[in-house]
Amino acid sequence: MLRTQSLQFSYQDSKNETLSFPDITIGPKQGLLILGPSGVGKTTLLHLLAGLLPAQSGDIFVANTHLNTLSRKQLDKFRGQHIGLIFQRSYFIKSLSLIENLSLRERISKTKNDRYRKEQLIMQLGLSDLQNKKVYELSEGQQQRLSIALGVIHKPKILLADEPTSNLDDVNCEKVISLLKKEAEICKSNLVIITHDQRVKSHFDNHIIL
Ligand SMILES: Nc1ncnc2c1ncn2[C@@H]1O[C@H](COP(=O)(O)OP(=O)(O)OP(=O)(O)O)[C@@H](O)[C@H]1O
């Protein structure tokens, strides 16, 4: 479940320009696509939903937790355990292998070390041959697919993805979208995607345009 109300945000150095966002309500297991032209505030909205930026005003509820009421420490814990993030720029340790990065993510989110799940995810993303390679040895597209595995490994309540298919060819775009949808279904989580990628639109009924 995800719900926002009267959400507004302004960056300190943005000459008082305030970004206002439409209210969002999506029920259990529903997906949502966030569309809009460059600069309108899509990434900012995703960062607000992840609790990475504090709302200037308005409310955000993720899985019945009111994010605005959490302290920074509680928010970090909540994000680590219940939010899956897939960003354009990924955060992994490039000197570790794919499997080691996934194990680290499990430890951070306090989920059990599940070798089978890691290998399954890596296989579904077409990375099996590379699982013991260091991340710096991967192409950009392969790193993007790894970032998806890192986003879902801990079975989050909400999965937030910023342009997850932008560097992928048609075959891998299809694979990634169906993997994200399948994982969201398995984890009973909401899948929220920001994209310019026209190929993704047909996969979702629920859209908002900023
Ligand atoms: N750290 C920042 N400091 C000041 N202004 C910012 C900052 N980050 C973004 N902005 C401004 O806030 C507005 C929204 O930016 P945001 O990145 O959320 O847009 P977007 O819709 O995701 O754009 P794109 O599709 O190009 O990625 C833009 O006008 C941008 O210039």
The ligand as an SDF file (V2000), in Angstrom:
LIG
                    3D

 31 33  0  0  0  0  0  0  0  0999 V2000
   19.9900   18.7410   -5.7920 N   0  0  0  0  0  0  0  0  0  0  0  0
   19.2410   19.6680   -6.4190 C   0  0  0  0  0  0  0  0  0  0  0  0
   19.3620   20.9630   -6.0940 N   0  0  0  0  0  0  0  0  0  0  0  0
   18.6040   21.9350   -6.6830 C   0  0  0  0  0  0  0  0  0  0  0  0
   17.6790   21.6670   -7.6330 N   0  0  0  0  0  0  0  0  0  0  0  0
   17.5160   20.3750   -7.9980 C   0  0  0  0  0  0  0  0  0  0  0  0
   18.3020   19.3140   -7.4250 C   0  0  0  0  0  0  0  0  0  0  0  0
   17.9130   18.1340   -7.9910 N   0  0  0  0  0  0  0  0  0  0  0  0
   16.9550   18.4590   -8.8840 C   0  0  0  0  0  0  0  0  0  0  0  0
   16.7150   19.7860   -8.8860 N   0  0  0  0  0  0  0  0  0  0  0  0
   15.7170   20.4970   -9.7130 C   0  0  0  0  0  0  0  0  0  0  0  0
   14.4270   20.0190   -9.3310 O   0  0  0  0  0  0  0  0  0  0  0  0
   13.6220   19.8390  -10.4840 C   0  0  0  0  0  0  0  0  0  0  0  0
   13.1630   18.3960  -10.5610 C   0  0  0  0  0  0  0  0  0  0  0  0
   14.2830   17.5370  -10.7590 O   0  0  0  0  0  0  0  0  0  0  0  0
   14.1240   15.9630  -10.9490 P   0  0  0  0  0  0  0  0  0  0  0  0
   15.4910   15.3820  -11.1050 O   0  0  0  0  0  0  0  0  0  0  0  0
   13.2670   15.4260   -9.8650 O   0  0  0  0  0  0  0  0  0  0  0  0
   13.3310   15.8930  -12.3360 O   0  0  0  0  0  0  0  0  0  0  0  0
   13.0320   14.6350  -13.2960 P   0  0  0  0  0  0  0  0  0  0  0  0
   11.6190   14.7810  -13.7330 O   0  0  0  0  0  0  0  0  0  0  0  0
   13.4020   13.3720  -12.6080 O   0  0  0  0  0  0  0  0  0  0  0  0
   14.0230   14.9220  -14.4940 O   0  0  0  0  0  0  0  0  0  0  0  0
   14.7210   13.8760  -15.5360 P   0  0  0  0  0  0  0  0  0  0  0  0
   13.6050   13.1810  -16.2660 O   0  0  0  0  0  0  0  0  0  0  0  0
   15.5040   14.7920  -16.4210 O   0  0  0  0  0  0  0  0  0  0  0  0
   15.5910   12.9530  -14.7270 O   0  0  0  0  0  0  0  0  0  0  0  0
   14.4600   20.2760  -11.6830 C   0  0  0  0  0  0  0  0  0  0  0  0
   14.1210   21.6060  -11.9910 O   0  0  0  0  0  0  0  0  0  0  0  0
   15.8840   20.1690  -11.1760 C   0  0  0  0  0  0  0  0  0  0  0  0
   16.7130   21.1010  -11.8380 O   0  0  0  0  0  0  0  0  0  0  0  0
  1  2  1  0
  2  3  1  0
  2  7  2  0
  3  4  2  0
  4  5  1  0
  5  6  2  0
  6  7  1  0
  6 10  1  0
  7  8  1  0
  8  9  2  0
  9 10  1  0
 10 11  1  0
 11 12  1  0
 11 30  1  0
 12 13  1  0
 13 14  1  0
 13 28  1  0
 14 15  1  0
 15 16  1  0
 16 17  2  0
 16 18  1  0
 16 19  1  0
 19 20  1  0
 20 21  2  0
 20 22  1  0
 20 23  1  0
 23 24  1  0
 24 25  2  0
 24 26  1  0
 24 27  1  0
 28 29  1  0
 28 30  1  0
 30 31  1  0
M  END
$$$$
